[in-house]
Structure formats: C-alpha cells, structure tokens
Amino acid sequence: MYQPAVVLPLLFLMRLMVTLDFNLAQVVFVMLLKSTQHAYRFIARHSVVRQHDGETITRIACRHC
C-alpha cells in the first residue's frame, strides 16, 4: 500500500493545504508556480548545445539571448 510515488505527493499537498489554511486558490497558485519551476529546470537540464562560430553555446529557453 505504501507507494512513495503516491503517498509523498499527497503528504506534500496536505501540508501545503494546512499551511495555506485550505485556501484552494492559493494552493493552486503555489502548485502552478512549482510546476513551472520544475519545467524550467527540466528545460535547462536538457537544453540543446549549439555551435556558433566554432564555440559551444548552451541555450536555455530563449534563442535570442
């Protein structure tokens, strides 16, 4: 019954809801913020390495920077 992949996110959600006094709008906002942070870290980890004038450039999210 104890599957860490199931139980740990539920414990995190329960702790977050108790911390935010069961305000669902704030809970949703925090969950969205955390998911965008995880998505950005995933993109940064798997960014494409490109060659430009003989030097290696690692681009994270923007092709214009």
MMTF fields as JSON, N, C-alpha, C and O atoms, coordinates in Angstrom:
{
  "mmtfVersion": "1.0.0",
  "mmtfProducer": "UNKNOWN",
  "numBonds": 259,
  "numAtoms": 260,
  "numGroups": 65,
  "numChains": 1,
  "numModels": 1,
  "chainsPerModel": [1],
  "groupsPerChain": [65],
  "chainIdList": ["A"],
  "bondAtomList": [4, 2, 8, 6, 12, 10, 16, 14, 20, 18, 24, 22, 28, 26, 32, 30, 36, 34, 40, 38, 44, 42, 48, 46, 52, 50, 56, 54, 60, 58, 64, 62, 68, 66, 72, 70, 76, 74, 80, 78, 84, 82, 88, 86, 92, 90, 96, 94, 100, 98, 104, 102, 108, 106, 112, 110, 116, 114, 120, 118, 124, 122, 128, 126, 132, 130, 136, 134, 140, 138, 144, 142, 148, 146, 152, 150, 156, 154, 160, 158, 164, 162, 168, 166, 172, 170, 176, 174, 180, 178, 184, 182, 188, 186, 192, 190, 196, 194, 200, 198, 204, 202, 208, 206, 212, 210, 216, 214, 220, 218, 224, 222, 228, 226, 232, 230, 236, 234, 240, 238, 244, 242, 248, 246, 252, 250, 256, 254],
  "bondOrderList": [1, 1, 1, 1, 1, 1, 1, 1, 1, 1, 1, 1, 1, 1, 1, 1, 1, 1, 1, 1, 1, 1, 1, 1, 1, 1, 1, 1, 1, 1, 1, 1, 1, 1, 1, 1, 1, 1, 1, 1, 1, 1, 1, 1, 1, 1, 1, 1, 1, 1, 1, 1, 1, 1, 1, 1, 1, 1, 1, 1, 1, 1, 1, 1],
  "groupList": [{"groupName": "MET", "atomNameList": ["N", "CA", "C", "O"], "elementList": ["N", "C", "C", "O"], "formalChargeList": [0, 0, 0, 0], "bondAtomList": [1, 0, 2, 1, 3, 2], "bondOrderList": [1, 1, 2], "singleLetterCode": "M", "chemCompType": "L-PEPTIDE LINKING"}, {"groupName": "TYR", "atomNameList": ["N", "CA", "C", "O"], "elementList": ["N", "C", "C", "O"], "formalChargeList": [0, 0, 0, 0], "bondAtomList": [1, 0, 2, 1, 3, 2], "bondOrderList": [1, 1, 2], "singleLetterCode": "Y", "chemCompType": "L-PEPTIDE LINKING"}, {"groupName": "GLN", "atomNameList": ["N", "CA", "C", "O"], "elementList": ["N", "C", "C", "O"], "formalChargeList": [0, 0, 0, 0], "bondAtomList": [1, 0, 2, 1, 3, 2], "bondOrderList": [1, 1, 2], "singleLetterCode": "Q", "chemCompType": "L-PEPTIDE LINKING"}, {"groupName": "PRO", "atomNameList": ["N", "CA", "C", "O"], "elementList": ["N", "C", "C", "O"], "formalChargeList": [0, 0, 0, 0], "bondAtomList": [1, 0, 2, 1, 3, 2], "bondOrderList": [1, 1, 2], "singleLetterCode": "P", "chemCompType": "L-PEPTIDE LINKING"}, {"groupName": "ALA", "atomNameList": ["N", "CA", "C", "O"], "elementList": ["N", "C", "C", "O"], "formalChargeList": [0, 0, 0, 0], "bondAtomList": [1, 0, 2, 1, 3, 2], "bondOrderList": [1, 1, 2], "singleLetterCode": "A", "chemCompType": "L-PEPTIDE LINKING"}, {"groupName": "VAL", "atomNameList": ["N", "CA", "C", "O"], "elementList": ["N", "C", "C", "O"], "formalChargeList": [0, 0, 0, 0], "bondAtomList": [1, 0, 2, 1, 3, 2], "bondOrderList": [1, 1, 2], "singleLetterCode": "V", "chemCompType": "L-PEPTIDE LINKING"}, {"groupName": "LEU", "atomNameList": ["N", "CA", "C", "O"], "elementList": ["N", "C", "C", "O"], "formalChargeList": [0, 0, 0, 0], "bondAtomList": [1, 0, 2, 1, 3, 2], "bondOrderList": [1, 1, 2], "singleLetterCode": "L", "chemCompType": "L-PEPTIDE LINKING"}, {"groupName": "PHE", "atomNameList": ["N", "CA", "C", "O"], "elementList": ["N", "C", "C", "O"], "formalChargeList": [0, 0, 0, 0], "bondAtomList": [1, 0, 2, 1, 3, 2], "bondOrderList": [1, 1, 2], "singleLetterCode": "F", "chemCompType": "L-PEPTIDE LINKING"}, {"groupName": "ARG", "atomNameList": ["N", "CA", "C", "O"], "elementList": ["N", "C", "C", "O"], "formalChargeList": [0, 0, 0, 0], "bondAtomList": [1, 0, 2, 1, 3, 2], "bondOrderList": [1, 1, 2], "singleLetterCode": "R", "chemCompType": "L-PEPTIDE LINKING"}, {"groupName": "THR", "atomNameList": ["N", "CA", "C", "O"], "elementList": ["N", "C", "C", "O"], "formalChargeList": [0, 0, 0, 0], "bondAtomList": [1, 0, 2, 1, 3, 2], "bondOrderList": [1, 1, 2], "singleLetterCode": "T", "chemCompType": "L-PEPTIDE LINKING"}, {"groupName": "ASP", "atomNameList": ["N", "CA", "C", "O"], "elementList": ["N", "C", "C", "O"], "formalChargeList": [0, 0, 0, 0], "bondAtomList": [1, 0, 2, 1, 3, 2], "bondOrderList": [1, 1, 2], "singleLetterCode": "D", "chemCompType": "L-PEPTIDE LINKING"}, {"groupName": "ASN", "atomNameList": ["N", "CA", "C", "O"], "elementList": ["N", "C", "C", "O"], "formalChargeList": [0, 0, 0, 0], "bondAtomList": [1, 0, 2, 1, 3, 2], "bondOrderList": [1, 1, 2], "singleLetterCode": "N", "chemCompType": "L-PEPTIDE LINKING"}, {"groupName": "LYS", "atomNameList": ["N", "CA", "C", "O"], "elementList": ["N", "C", "C", "O"], "formalChargeList": [0, 0, 0, 0], "bondAtomList": [1, 0, 2, 1, 3, 2], "bondOrderList": [1, 1, 2], "singleLetterCode": "K", "chemCompType": "L-PEPTIDE LINKING"}, {"groupName": "SER", "atomNameList": ["N", "CA", "C", "O"], "elementList": ["N", "C", "C", "O"], "formalChargeList": [0, 0, 0, 0], "bondAtomList": [1, 0, 2, 1, 3, 2], "bondOrderList": [1, 1, 2], "singleLetterCode": "S", "chemCompType": "L-PEPTIDE LINKING"}, {"groupName": "HIS", "atomNameList": ["N", "CA", "C", "O"], "elementList": ["N", "C", "C", "O"], "formalChargeList": [0, 0, 0, 0], "bondAtomList": [1, 0, 2, 1, 3, 2], "bondOrderList": [1, 1, 2], "singleLetterCode": "H", "chemCompType": "L-PEPTIDE LINKING"}, {"groupName": "ILE", "atomNameList": ["N", "CA", "C", "O"], "elementList": ["N", "C", "C", "O"], "formalChargeList": [0, 0, 0, 0], "bondAtomList": [1, 0, 2, 1, 3, 2], "bondOrderList": [1, 1, 2], "singleLetterCode": "I", "chemCompType": "L-PEPTIDE LINKING"}, {"groupName": "GLY", "atomNameList": ["N", "CA", "C", "O"], "elementList": ["N", "C", "C", "O"], "formalChargeList": [0, 0, 0, 0], "bondAtomList": [1, 0, 2, 1, 3, 2], "bondOrderList": [1, 1, 2], "singleLetterCode": "G", "chemCompType": "PEPTIDE LINKING"}, {"groupName": "GLU", "atomNameList": ["N", "CA", "C", "O"], "elementList": ["N", "C", "C", "O"], "formalChargeList": [0, 0, 0, 0], "bondAtomList": [1, 0, 2, 1, 3, 2], "bondOrderList": [1, 1, 2], "singleLetterCode": "E", "chemCompType": "L-PEPTIDE LINKING"}, {"groupName": "CYS", "atomNameList": ["N", "CA", "C", "O"], "elementList": ["N", "C", "C", "O"], "formalChargeList": [0, 0, 0, 0], "bondAtomList": [1, 0, 2, 1, 3, 2], "bondOrderList": [1, 1, 2], "singleLetterCode": "C", "chemCompType": "L-PEPTIDE LINKING"}],
  "groupTypeList": [0, 1, 2, 3, 4, 5, 5, 6, 3, 6, 6, 7, 6, 0, 8, 6, 0, 5, 9, 6, 10, 7, 11, 6, 4, 2, 5, 5, 7, 5, 0, 6, 6, 12, 13, 9, 2, 14, 4, 1, 8, 7, 15, 4, 8, 14, 13, 5, 5, 8, 2, 14, 10, 16, 17, 9, 15, 9, 8, 15, 4, 18, 8, 14, 18],
  "groupIdList": [1, 2, 3, 4, 5, 6, 7, 8, 9, 10, 11, 12, 13, 14, 15, 16, 17, 18, 19, 20, 21, 22, 23, 24, 25, 26, 27, 28, 29, 30, 31, 32, 33, 34, 35, 36, 37, 38, 39, 40, 41, 42, 43, 44, 45, 46, 47, 48, 49, 50, 51, 52, 53, 54, 55, 56, 57, 58, 59, 60, 61, 62, 63, 64, 65],
  "secStructList": [7, 7, 7, 2, 2, 2, 2, 2, 2, 2, 2, 2, 2, 2, 2, 2, 2, 2, 2, 6, 6, 6, 7, 2, 2, 2, 2, 2, 2, 2, 2, 2, 2, 2, 2, 2, 2, 2, 2, 2, 2, 2, 2, 2, 2, 6, 7, 7, 3, 3, 3, 3, 6, 6, 3, 3, 3, 3, 7, 7, 1, 7, 1, 7, 7],
  "xCoordList": [0.813, 0.0, 0.857, 0.491, 2.001, 2.84, 3.701, 4.77, 3.228, 3.988, 4.479, 3.656, 5.784, 6.283, 5.849, 5.67, 5.683, 5.265, 3.836, 3.46, 3.04, 1.658, 1.532, 0.878, 2.157, 1.974, 2.694, 2.128, 3.915, 4.675, 4.041, 3.995, 3.546, 2.845, 1.573, 1.227, 0.879, -0.311, 0.044, -0.674, 1.147, 1.603, 2.025, 1.755, 2.684, 3.065, 1.83, 1.784, 0.834, -0.401, -1.125, -1.643, -1.166, -1.822, -1.097, -1.739, 0.227, 0.997, 0.796, 0.681, 0.755, 0.544, -0.835, -0.976, -1.852, -3.211, -3.349, -4.034, -2.716, -2.768, -2.031, -2.498, -0.89, -0.12, -0.902, -0.832, -1.642, -2.392, -3.84, -4.674, -4.153, -5.497, -6.58, -7.676, -6.28, -7.23, -7.81, -8.925, -7.049, -7.448, -7.052, -5.873, -8.032, -7.74, -7.117, -6.321, -7.457, -6.861, -5.359, -4.574, -4.965, -3.534, -2.828, -1.694, -3.486, -2.888, -2.653, -1.585, -3.621, -3.477, -2.363, -1.572, -2.288, -1.24, 0.143, 1.05, 0.309, 1.61, 1.952, 3.102, 0.972, 1.228, 1.631, 2.532, 0.983, 1.357, 2.758, 3.535, 3.073, 4.397, 5.475, 6.508, 5.244, 6.218, 6.347, 7.447, 5.242, 5.325, 6.085, 6.811, 5.935, 6.718, 8.195, 9.045, 8.517, 9.922, 10.511, 11.64, 9.753, 10.238, 10.389, 11.342, 9.466, 9.557, 10.786, 11.479, 11.059, 12.225, 13.518, 14.454, 13.57, 14.76, 14.942, 16.072, 13.842, 13.92, 14.462, 15.308, 13.969, 14.445, 15.911, 16.683, 16.308, 17.703, 18.616, 19.733, 18.165, 18.979, 19.131, 20.182, 18.095, 18.107, 18.188, 17.644, 18.863, 18.955, 19.841, 20.692, 19.618, 20.331, 21.67, 21.742, 22.71, 24.04, 24.225, 24.078, 24.552, 24.688, 26.085, 26.766, 26.493, 27.775, 27.533, 26.651, 28.33, 28.23, 29.636, 30.265, 30.132, 31.483, 32.552, 33.505, 32.404, 33.406, 33.333, 34.098, 32.452, 32.35, 31.005, 30.013, 30.995, 29.791, 28.94, 29.426, 27.663, 26.731, 25.589, 25.005, 25.274, 24.148, 22.996, 23.104, 21.909, 20.738, 19.738, 19.473, 19.178, 18.257, 16.828, 16.207, 16.294, 14.899, 14.695, 13.701, 15.605, 15.426, 16.476, 17.661, 16.06, 17.011, 17.632, 18.574, 17.139, 17.6, 18.607, 19.211, 18.813, 19.745, 21.157, 22.065],
  "yCoordList": [-1.197, 0.0, 1.262, 2.263, 1.218, 2.4, 2.511, 1.907, 3.281, 3.581, 5.028, 5.943, 5.263, 6.626, 7.575, 8.77, 7.059, 7.906, 8.42, 9.419, 7.749, 8.16, 8.902, 9.941, 8.362, 8.886, 10.222, 11.133, 10.358, 11.578, 12.824, 13.859, 12.778, 13.957, 14.287, 15.457, 13.254, 13.512, 14.173, 15.058, 13.748, 14.387, 15.828, 16.709, 16.068, 17.433, 18.31, 19.446, 17.775, 18.528, 18.799, 19.897, 17.82, 18.01, 19.081, 19.946, 19.019, 20.023, 21.417, 22.394, 21.506, 22.797, 23.353, 24.548, 22.503, 22.965, 23.414, 24.399, 22.713, 23.115, 24.443, 25.32, 24.59, 25.827, 27.023, 28.111, 26.831, 27.927, 27.983, 28.603, 27.354, 27.374, 26.911, 27.47, 25.907, 25.288, 26.272, 26.081, 27.329, 28.271, 27.667, 27.655, 27.168, 26.435, 27.314, 26.826, 28.581, 29.478, 29.609, 29.565, 29.768, 29.861, 28.533, 28.509, 27.444, 26.126, 25.909, 25.438, 26.24, 26.088, 26.986, 26.567, 28.215, 29.139, 28.593, 28.64, 28.08, 27.531, 26.298, 26.122, 25.449, 24.253, 24.62, 23.996, 25.615, 26.064, 26.661, 26.418, 27.435, 28.031, 26.955, 27.041, 25.958, 24.869, 24.052, 23.622, 23.832, 23.052, 23.814, 23.203, 25.144, 25.907, 25.904, 25.897, 25.91, 25.815, 24.469, 24.406, 23.403, 22.084, 21.996, 21.389, 22.591, 22.575, 23.351, 22.912, 24.497, 25.286, 24.527, 24.547, 23.858, 23.069, 21.927, 21.604, 21.302, 20.224, 20.746, 20.109, 21.912, 22.511, 22.874, 22.651, 23.434, 23.824, 22.612, 22.683, 21.511, 20.298, 19.675, 19.119, 19.767, 19.116, 20.131, 19.908, 21.234, 22.262, 21.783, 20.909, 22.367, 21.978, 22.703, 23.915, 21.957, 22.544, 22.837, 21.956, 24.105, 24.503, 25.051, 25.508, 25.002, 25.558, 26.898, 27.028, 27.899, 29.226, 29.784, 30.077, 29.933, 30.442, 29.635, 30.208, 28.336, 27.47, 27.299, 26.503, 28.003, 27.849, 27.222, 27.405, 26.497, 25.806, 26.756, 27.385, 26.853, 27.715, 26.85, 26.081, 26.973, 26.256, 27.234, 28.212, 26.977, 27.845, 27.227, 26.027, 28.046, 27.502, 27.603, 26.578, 28.796, 28.91, 29.873, 29.773, 30.79, 31.849, 31.73, 31.568, 31.807, 31.73, 33.086, 33.151, 34.157, 35.49, 36.043, 37.081, 35.395, 35.917, 35.47, 35.819],
  "zCoordList": [0.0, 0.0, 0.0, -0.616, 0.691, 0.771, -0.479, -0.568, -1.429, -2.633, -2.522, -2.52, -2.432, -2.269, -3.385, -3.147, -4.586, -5.699, -5.524, -6.138, -4.695, -4.452, -3.123, -3.039, -2.107, -0.756, -0.557, 0.047, -1.047, -0.812, -1.437, -0.772, -2.688, -3.201, -2.421, -2.259, -1.937, -1.124, 0.203, 0.667, 0.815, 2.045, 1.797, 2.614, 0.672, 0.316, 0.12, 0.593, -0.581, -0.802, 0.507, 0.711, 1.39, 2.675, 3.502, 4.099, 3.535, 4.272, 3.693, 4.433, 2.372, 1.716, 2.025, 2.285, 2.001, 2.29, 3.738, 4.013, 4.663, 6.066, 6.247, 6.975, 5.591, 5.703, 5.176, 5.748, 4.097, 3.47, 3.941, 3.282, 5.058, 5.657, 4.686, 4.666, 3.892, 2.958, 1.94, 1.456, 1.615, 0.58, -0.767, -1.121, -1.515, -2.746, -3.825, -4.627, -3.86, -4.86, -4.628, -5.575, -3.378, -3.081, -3.318, -3.795, -2.991, -3.215, -4.705, -5.096, -5.535, -6.986, -7.495, -8.339, -6.997, -7.422, -7.077, -7.907, -5.872, -5.463, -6.287, -6.689, -6.539, -7.345, -8.774, -9.336, -9.365, -10.705, -10.719, -11.642, -9.702, -9.613, -9.502, -10.166, -8.679, -8.517, -9.801, -10.149, -10.507, -11.746, -12.823, -13.607, -12.88, -13.856, -13.494, -14.385, -12.207, -11.804, -12.223, -12.709, -12.036, -12.434, -13.948, -14.437, -14.694, -16.155, -16.628, -17.546, -16.009, -16.395, -16.092, -16.892, -14.937, -14.608, -15.585, -15.95, -16.02, -16.997, -18.32, -18.947, -18.743, -19.997, -19.879, -20.813, -18.735, -18.54, -18.546, -19.06, -17.988, -17.947, -19.329, -19.649, -20.139, -21.446, -22.581, -23.662, -22.333, -23.361, -24.505, -24.342, -25.63, -26.834, -26.879, -26.672, -27.147, -27.305, -28.789, -29.636, -29.088, -30.485, -30.745, -29.827, -31.972, -32.392, -33.067, -33.916, -32.679, -33.303, -33.41, -32.393, -34.615, -34.88, -34.144, -33.616, -34.106, -33.519, -32.02, -31.475, -31.318, -29.867, -29.518, -30.223, -28.44, -27.994, -27.166, -26.226, -27.527, -26.813, -26.312, -27.076, -25.046, -24.472, -24.313, -23.573, -24.996, -24.922, -23.959, -24.022, -23.063, -22.073, -22.576, -22.856, -22.697, -23.087, -24.24, -24.96, -24.424, -25.418, -26.515, -26.223, -27.752, -28.855, -29.173, -29.963, -28.589, -28.928, -27.939, -28.211, -26.804, -25.79, -26.052, -25.297]
}
